[in-house]
Amino acid sequence: MTRLRATAGRNLASLRGPTASTAIANLVILGGNAVAGIVSARTLGPAGQGQLAIVVLWSALIYMVGSLGLPSSCSYHVARWPD
């Protein structure tokens, strides 16, 4: 039982670095998107914002249809991958 706890402690410690770097990267991306949204809103004006919304909507829709469950199936097959 103590070996299991020691192993779990090492695994948790090995995840702290990648988890922190992922969290920091997500915050940087979020901040960049916020700045880009403000700059585009100020630059484009009301008519341009509608056009930008249409472009973003269609690109997101094409991505969703194009992926067709690929992330879910990839996770499923990686989880079933023999060790």
C-alpha positions as CSV (number, residue, x, y, z in Angstrom):
1,M,0.0,0.0,0.0
2,T,2.8,2.4,0.8
3,R,4.5,1.6,-2.5
4,L,1.3,2.5,-4.3
5,R,1.1,5.8,-2.5
6,A,4.7,6.6,-3.3
7,T,4.1,5.8,-7.0
8,A,1.0,7.9,-7.1
9,G,2.9,10.8,-5.5
10,R,5.6,10.6,-8.1
11,N,3.1,10.5,-10.9
12,L,1.3,13.5,-9.5
13,A,4.6,15.4,-9.3
14,S,5.5,14.5,-12.8
15,L,2.2,16.1,-14.0
16,R,2.6,19.4,-12.3
17,G,5.0,20.9,-15.0
18,P,3.0,19.9,-18.1
19,T,-0.3,21.0,-16.4
20,A,1.1,24.4,-15.4
21,S,2.5,25.0,-18.9
22,T,-0.8,24.0,-20.5
23,A,-2.7,26.3,-18.2
24,I,-0.3,29.2,-18.9
25,A,-0.6,28.6,-22.7
26,N,-4.4,28.6,-22.4
27,L,-4.4,31.9,-20.6
28,V,-2.0,33.4,-23.2
29,I,-4.3,32.3,-26.0
30,L,-7.4,33.6,-24.1
31,G,-5.7,37.0,-23.6
32,G,-4.6,37.1,-27.3
33,N,-8.2,36.3,-28.4
34,A,-9.5,39.1,-26.2
35,V,-7.1,41.6,-27.6
36,A,-7.8,40.5,-31.2
37,G,-11.5,40.8,-30.6
38,I,-11.2,44.3,-29.3
39,V,-8.9,45.4,-32.1
40,S,-11.1,43.9,-34.8
41,A,-14.2,45.5,-33.2
42,R,-12.6,48.9,-33.2
43,T,-11.2,48.5,-36.7
44,L,-14.1,47.0,-38.6
45,G,-17.0,48.9,-37.2
46,P,-20.6,47.6,-37.0
47,A,-20.9,46.4,-40.6
48,G,-17.5,44.7,-40.5
49,Q,-18.3,43.0,-37.2
50,G,-21.2,41.2,-38.8
51,Q,-19.1,40.1,-41.7
52,L,-16.4,38.8,-39.3
53,A,-19.1,36.9,-37.4
54,I,-20.2,35.2,-40.6
55,V,-16.7,34.2,-41.5
56,V,-16.0,32.9,-38.0
57,L,-19.4,31.0,-37.9
58,W,-18.8,29.3,-41.3
59,S,-15.2,28.4,-40.5
60,A,-16.3,26.8,-37.2
61,L,-19.2,25.0,-38.9
62,I,-16.9,23.6,-41.6
63,Y,-14.4,22.5,-38.9
64,M,-17.1,20.7,-37.0
65,V,-18.5,18.9,-40.0
66,G,-15.0,18.1,-41.3
67,S,-13.8,16.5,-38.1
68,L,-16.8,14.1,-38.0
69,G,-16.0,12.8,-34.5
70,L,-12.3,12.4,-35.1
71,P,-11.2,13.7,-31.7
72,S,-13.6,11.3,-29.9
73,S,-12.5,8.3,-32.0
74,C,-8.9,9.1,-31.5
75,S,-9.3,9.2,-27.7
76,Y,-11.3,6.0,-27.8
77,H,-8.6,4.1,-29.9
78,V,-5.7,5.5,-27.8
79,A,-7.4,4.3,-24.6
80,R,-7.8,0.8,-26.1
81,W,-4.2,0.7,-27.3
82,P,-2.3,-2.2,-25.7
83,D,0.5,-1.1,-23.4
